[in-house]
Amino acid sequence: MRFVLSALALVGLLLPQQADARGIPIYYGTEQQMEFVTNTEIASSGSKPLALCHLYETNTLYSLGYWMRSNGYVLSDSSCDGQSYIDDPALIQASFANGAIPAGIPTSPGFSILQRAEGHAALGIGALIVLVVLVVRMGRSGMPRRKSRMEERMEVLGLPEGAMFRFIDAMLHAANADGKAQPEEVEFIRAKATEVTQLDYTAEHIEWAVNHTDKLRSPRDFQRFGRGLTPEQARMVLRAALAVVAADGQMSRSERRFISQLTAGLMLDPQDVQRILGDRPGGMQPATA
């Protein structure tokens, strides 16, 4: 702690009275103060005896003290209220010896608790800010992180992030492309997911996952489905999504838009959509709405 205080004091002495940090003025200063200690019997040129004062300096930052330095005792003919003082260490030392200064006064001045609090206010505020930041950080690190919707879907499906999950996830988003998954779509996804993973999914699993799909707003959202996939795997994802929207025999406008954006995200040629549609027996009719 003493090292920190010394370092701050040195900074206060070396820096100019005003510095700039990214355009914000930083004000440094030094305030000299006198504190009344006691009246003495030391005669002055005036009619009343001199007062014993503690002379000290406070280095400030934005008028808040961060370092105090004692300059010892001085004498004052204005009860330590004025700017002038008599700095005579030999006279003061002799006055302690001959009783001109009342007994009980320490021969070396010190700082009261209140003075130290005022003189180191900037340090106290700084320490408080650091403490608050540490507490907040510790609190955040100790709090369980809220899972993303994708993490929740992976947990419900029992799958890690990868090609298998994205294959099923594309079907889930396709089912929710028009805002409501049809029973036929849910059943198709359940059967297909069970077939490729050998996991026993229920309709409730699939319905929950569909209702917790993400809002896909940007091309990057759709590119996630094809990240790291081979062209053939990307075509498989597209076929699966098309099969979901075709499960009820028609494709709505929002479903067509989803397929178009998914095709772009998978980096596939739009003609792939036509070829895949052509492979389906009976084709698929677009809905008018």
N, C-alpha and C positions, 0 to 999 in steps of 0.2 A: 504493500500500500504506500509506504514512504517513497519507494522508487517512482510510482505512478504520479504522486503529488509533485515530486521533484521535476519529473519530465514535463508535467503540465506548467509548472512555474517557469521552466526554461523556455517553453513554447511561448508563454505569455510575454516574456522579456524580448524574445527574438522577433516575434511577428510585429508588423506595423499596427498602428492604431486602427486601421480599417483595411480589411482584405476582402477579396471577392472570391466566392465559390460558386461557379456556374451562374454568375450574374447576381447572386444574392450577397449583399454586403454583410460582412462579419465584423462586429465591433469588439475590439479589445481595449482595455484601459487599466489604469492603476489609480486607486483612490488612497489618499493618505488621511488618516483619522487620528484624533486624540481622544482618549477616554479618561475621564476624571477618576483619580484613585483616592486622594485624600488631601486635605489642607495640611500645610507644614508651618513651621516656625521660621522658615528661611526668610530673611528680610529682603524686601525689594526696594527699588527706588521710589515706589509709590507708598501709599498709606497702609496697604494690607499685605500680608505675607503671600508668598507664592504657593500655588497648588502643584501637587505632583500628578503628572499625567503619563499614561501609557501611549506612546507613539507607535503606530503600526501601519502597514500598507496592505491593501487587498488588491490582487489582480482580478479583473472582472472580464466576463464574456457576456455581452448583451446586458450589462449592469448587474449580472449575477456573479458573486465571488466564487473563485475556484482555488485560490491559494492565498494564504496570509503569512506575513512576515513581520516579526516584532523588531522595532528599532530601539527598544529599551525605554527607560524613563526620561522624561524631559520636565521642565518647570514652566509654569504659565502664570501670568498675572491677570488672566481673564477666566479663571476656573475651567481651563481647557476648552473653552468655547470659541476662541479666536483662531486665526491662522498662524500667528506668531508664537514662538516658544523659545525657551532658553535650553540649549543642549550643552550641559556641563556635567559630564559623568563624574569628574573629581569632586565637585561640590555636592552632588547627590550622594556619593559614597561617604563623604565626610559627614553629611547630615544624618545618614543612618547611624553612624558611629557616635555622634554627639547628642542624639535624641531629638534633633530638629524635625525628624520624620517620625510619626507615631510608631510605637512598638506594635508588632504584629503584621506590619506590611512586609511582604516578601522582598528580598533585595533584588530579585529578578522578576519582571512582570510576566504574567501568563494570560492565557485566553480563557474566558468563561465558556461554558457549554453553549450558551446562546450565541456568543461571538463566533465560535467555531461553526455553528450551524449556519449562520448568515454568511460567513466567509467562505464556506464550501458548499453553498447552495447549488451551484452548477454541477458539482460532482455528485451531489445527492440526487438531483433530478436526472442526470445522466445514468447513474446506477439504477434508479427506479425504472427508467425506460428500458435499459438492458434486461432487467429482471422481468419486466412485463413481456418483452419479446421472447425471452427464454421460456417463460411459463406458457405463453400462447403456442410456441413451437412444440413444447413437450406435450401440451394438451392435444394438439393436432396429430402428433405422431402416435399418441396413445389411443386416439379415436379410430374405430374401424372405418376404413374407407368405403364409401358407398359404391356398390358395384354398378357397373354400367349395364345397360339393357342387354348388350351382347354377352357380357359375362354371365348374366342371369340365364340367358337362353342356353349357353354352353353348359351351365350347371344343370338345368332341367333336362337337357338332352343327353347329359353324360358324355359330352364330346369335348376334346381340346380344340383350340383354334387350328384350322387346317383345311385341306381340300374337302374332306368328308363333311365337316361342319358347314363350310360355305355352300356346298352342294345342297344341303338341306335348308340352310338359311335363305338361299335364293328362293326356294319354294315357299317358305314362310312369308317372305316379303311379297311374293307374287300373289299369294292368297289374300293379302291385306292391301293390295294395290288400289282396290276400289272402296276401301274402308270397311269391308265386311267379308269375312271368309264364309263361303257356302259349305254346307255339309259334305258335298261331293269333293270339294277341294281339300277339306280337312282329312277325309278318308283316304284320298289319293296320297297325300303327304305322309300320313301314318303308315300306310302299306309300303310305300317306297322307302321311307326312313327305316322301317323295321327290316326290310329286305336287305338294304346295303350295310346296315350296322349290326344286324343280328341282335338288336336290343328290343325289348318288348314295350313299345310305346302304346299309349292309349289315346283316344280322341281328346281327352282332357289335357294330356301333355301338349299335343299339337295346338289345341285352341289357346292354351295359355301362352305358348311361344308366339303364335300369330299375333295375339293381342299385345305382346311386348316387343314387337319389331320396332326398328328405328325409323325416324322420319328422314327419308332420303331426299336431300335438297340440292346437292351439288354433284357434278360428274365424279369427283373423288369418292363420294359415298358409294357410287356404283362400281368404281374401279376396285374397291375392296374385295368384291366377290371373285374377281379374276386374278388377284395378286398371287404370283407364283405358280399359276396353273399352266399346263401345256395347252396348245390350241384345241386338242381333242377333249381335254378336261373342261375347257371353257365351253365347248359346244355341248357337252353333257349337261353343264349347268343351265345353258339356254334351253335345251330340250326339256329339262325337268321343269323350269319355270313356265314354259309354253304349255306343258302337259297340265300344270295346275290351273292356269287360266282357261284351258280348254275343257276342264272337267265338267263344266255345266253346259258345254256345247256352244258357247258364244264368248266374244271378247268385248268388254266395254271400252269406252274411250280411254279411261284412266289405265286400264290394263294394257292397252296398246301402247300408251305412252311409257309405261313401266318397261315393257319388253324392248321398246326402242332405246331407252336409256340404258337398260341392262346390256343390250347388244353393243352399244358404244363403250360401256365400261369394261366389257370383256374383250374389247379390241377385236371384235369379229366383224366381218363384212356383212352389211345389211342383207346381202343376198343369201347368207346362211339362214336367215329367218325364213325366207321364201322356200328354200330347199327343205328345211326341217318341217315347215307347214305342209309342204307337198308330200312328205313322207307319211303324213298322218292319214289313215283311211277315212275317206269321206270329207277330208278337209275340216275347216273351222270357219264359221260365219261370224263376222264382226257384228256387235250389237249396234243399234242406231243411236243409243243414248250414251 
